[in-house]
Amino acid sequence: MRIVFAGTPETAVPSLKALIDSDGHEIAAVITRPDAPKGRGRTLHRSPVGEVADAAGIEVLTPTSGRDPELASALRELDVEAAAVVAYGNILPQDVLDIPRHGWVNLHFSLLPAWRGASPVNAAIAAGDEITGASTFRLEAAMDTGPVYGTITETIGAQDTAGELLERLAESGAGLLVATLNGIESGELVAVEQPSDGVSYSGKISSADARIRWDLPAFAVDRHIRSITPVPGAWTELDGQRFKIGAVTLPGGDSLPEQAAGLTAGELNWTKKSLFVGTASGPIVIDRLQPPGKKLMNAMDWVRGSHIEPGARFA
């Protein structure tokens, strides 16, 4: 089937590669976000999807928005039968959605109708979900409401970060996307309307959202940190300076060292091996953190090299 692929970040790369390697599908063009400044020199760089397309000799379209009239014109000239979308990042108007004969097939990283929106993997971890997955559905003008073609499931591990979970879903979801397009081409696959029950939403995550609230229970703090690791990254402040928190552990067992007992929210203390911080329900262990102007490091290396005293407080 002759298709166009729309996607931008590294998350979309496994799907593009799977379609390039698949039998029976021809990628007429790739649509991605325009080149963006990156690094210290702020030089323009192609998106990860654009780089893969360039290497494969596929035409790359970089409209400034989904409403760019040149995008609609290009799609009509390409005469594609279907379009595949993975984390493209631009809203597509109805007149563009109507161009491919089989519509736009979107790979979304949740079990729809759960966690429609921009950050489904983050939301699933933050909510304490034990199972998530990916869905392919026909794109509509409304957000993630279209009928579903297929799903896969994925267990969320107790230590999974959003980055780790998304990486697994991107790989398994690529196979689901190829299978969905195969089924559409053969006529054997029919999309099913989403149920009205079980709808939930996940919004964009801002820097303010990434700030840690130490006055929450330990399990909620742990979920919050894992849900935004590595991007945008959880942060807190000490003496007015911002620290990123890279990894934490919930202490196991019934006994805690004396240094961890009775810590109030945000309060710090440590043993020779572990840095503890208080929460609303008990302490957690900070494994890795990033002080201002430095790289991510072992938390105890930071303690040994700093001048903090027990009782210092993250805020």
N, C-alpha and C positions, 0 to 999 in steps of 0.2 A: 504494500500500500504506500502511496506517495504521501508523505507527511511533512509537517514543519514542527520543529521542536523549540519550545520557549522555556528558558531557565537562566539563572544567573550564578548562584553560589556553588561552592564545592559540593554541597548536598545534592545538586542536580546532575553532577558529572557521571555517577554510576548509571543513571538512566540513559543519558545521552550515549555513553559508550556501549551499553547493552543494545540500544537501537541500531547503532552503527554496525555492531557485530551480528545483528539478527538476520535471519533469512526472510526475504519477502518484503522488507520495508526499505523504502528509499527516502532519505532525508533531503528534501529539496532545499531547505535553508534552516538556519538557526536564528532565533530571536533572543536577544539578551540586552541587559542594561548597557548604556553607553560606557565607554572607558572612563575610569575614575582615578583620581590622584591617590597615590599610595606611597608609604615610606617617608623617610626624612626629606628626600628631595621633592616629594609630592609630584612625581612624574606620573603621567597617565599610564594605566595598566588595563589590559583586557580582563574581562571577568573570567573566572575559571571555566565556565561553559564556552565562552568565546575562544579561549585558548585551545580547547579540545577541538572545536569546530575548525579553527584555522589549521591545526595540525592534520586534520582529516580532509582538508580541501573543500570544506562545505561553506557556502555563502553565508555571511553573517549580517544580520540586520540589527541596527541599534537605535530604534526610535526613542525619542525623548519621553514619550508616553504612549499608552495604548490608544490614545485618540489621535495620534499623528496620522494625518490623511495619507501620507506616503506608505504607512504600514498596510492599510487596507488595500491600497493600489497594488503593492507588491504581492500581497497574498492572492489577489485575484489573478495576477499574471502567473504566479507559481502553479495555480490550478491544483492545489493539494486536496486530498480526500479527507484527511483528518489532521488535527494538531494535538501534540502532546505537551503538557505543561507541568513543570516541577519547579516550584519556588522562583517564579519569574520575577515578581516584585512590582508589576504594574497592573492596574485594573484595565480590563478589556471591555469596551462598550459592546452593546448588542449587535450592531452592524458588523463588527469584526468577528464576533462569536458565530454569526450566521454564515460566514464565507465557506469554511470547509464543509463538505457534504455530510460527513459524520460528526461534525462538531469538534469541540476541544475537550480532550480527556485529561483531567487533572489528577496527579498523584499527590495525595494529602496524607500527612503523617499522623493520623488518628483513626479510630474506628468511628466513622461518622454515624449518627449526628453528634457524637461527643467531640468536644474541643474544635469546633469550627473556629477559623480565624488565624491570626498571624503566628502564634507560638504554641502549637498543640503539644509538642514534646515537653516543653518547659512546664506547661500547665498540668500535664499528666503526672510528672514527678512531684510537683509542688502539692498536688491534691492527694498524693499517696496512692495513686492507682497501682494495682498489681499487674494489670494487663493493659497493653495498648496495641497499636498496629498501624497499618496504612490502608488507605482506601483509594480506589480509582473511581472517579465519577464524572459525569458530563457537566461541564462548566456552564453556569448560568450567570446572569447579571448580579443576582443576590449572592451574598458571601457563603460559599461552600454548601449550598442547598440542593444541588442537582442530584439526579438519580444515580445510584451507586452501581458500578459494574462488578466490582470484586473487592475482597479484603484479604489481608494477612494479619496474623496476630504475633505479638512479641511480649515476652515476660519482662517486666521492669525489675532489675536486680536491686537489692538493698543498698548497694554502693554505686549504682549507676549515676553518672552525671548526664546532663542533657546532651553534651557532645558525644559521649560514648553511645548513648541510646540512638541518637539521630544517625550516627555513622552506620549502625546495624540496620536501621530502617531504610536508609538510603540504598543499601546494597540489596536487601530483600525486596524492597519496593520497586527496584528496577526490573526485577523479574516479573512482578505483578503487572507493571505497565506494559511490558512487551506482550505478556499473555493476554492482557485486555485488548490491545490493538489487534492481536491475532484473532481473538474471538469476534471482534467487531467486523473484521474483514471477511471472516467465514460466515457471518450472519448467525452464529450459534450463541452469541452473548447478548443478553437483553438487560438493560439497566433497570433497577428497581428503585422506586421512590423511597426516600428516607422516611423513617417513622417520625411521628410528631413528638413522641416521648424520648427522653434522654438527651435532649439538646443542651449543649453547654458551649461556652465561648472562651476564647483565649485572645487577649489583646496584645498589642505591641508592648515590649518591655523597655521602660525608660531607665536612665541612670538612677533616678530617684527610687524606682521600684527595686533596684538591686541593693539598696542599703539594708543591712541586716538589723532586724529588731531582736535584741537580746532579751526583751521582756516577753517573748513567746516561749512556749515549751520547747524542750530540747529537740524533740522529734520534728517540730515545725521548722526550727532553725536549720536542722540538717537537711530537710527536704528543700527548703528555700535556697540554700547554698548550692546543693547539687543541681537544682533546676536551672540555675543561671551560670553554670560552669561548663565551658570556659567563657562564653559570651552571654551577657556583657561583663560578667564577673561580679561576685558578691563583694561588698566593701563595707568598711566601718571606719570610725575615726578614733584616734588616740592623741590627746593634747592638740586637737585641731588639725591633725594631719591624717590624710586618707591612706588606709591600708586595704589591700585586696586580700581576701581569704580564699585560698585555693582548695583546701580539702580539710574536712573535719571527720571525727570519729565519735560515735556514741559509746561511752565507756561500757564495757561488758562486766558481768558479775555483780555480786551484791555489795562488795566492799570497795570503798574509795580511799585513796590516801588522804591523810590529814589536810594536805594543802588544797584538796578539791572540795572539802566539806564546807557547807554554809556559804558558798560564793553567791553573791547577789548578781542581778542581771548585768552582764558586761564586765564584771570584776575578774581580774586575772591573778593566777597564782600557778606555780609549777613545781614539779619534782625534777630530778636529774634527767628524766626521760620524756616527760610530757608537759605541755602547756595547756592549762585548763582555763576555761572561761565560763562564767555563770550564766544561766538562763532562768526562765520562770519556773522550771521544774527540776533543775539539777544541772551539773556541769557537762560540757562537751570538751573534747580534746581537739585542739587545732594542730593539724599535721603540717600544713604548708601555708605560708602567707607571703605577701609582697609588700615590703615597706616602701615609702615614697622614694622614687628615683632609683630603685633597685629591682633586681629580678626576683621571680618567685623562688623561695628558699625554704629549707627545713625550719619549722617554727622554733625549735630549740637552738639552732644555730643563731637565729635572730636574738633570742633571749640572752644567750651567752655574750653576744657582741653589743648589746644595748645597755642602757643605764636605767632601765625601768626597775621599780620596786614592787613587791607583792602588794596587791590592793589597787594597782593602776587599773583603769577602766576603759574598755571600748564603749563608744557611744554611737 
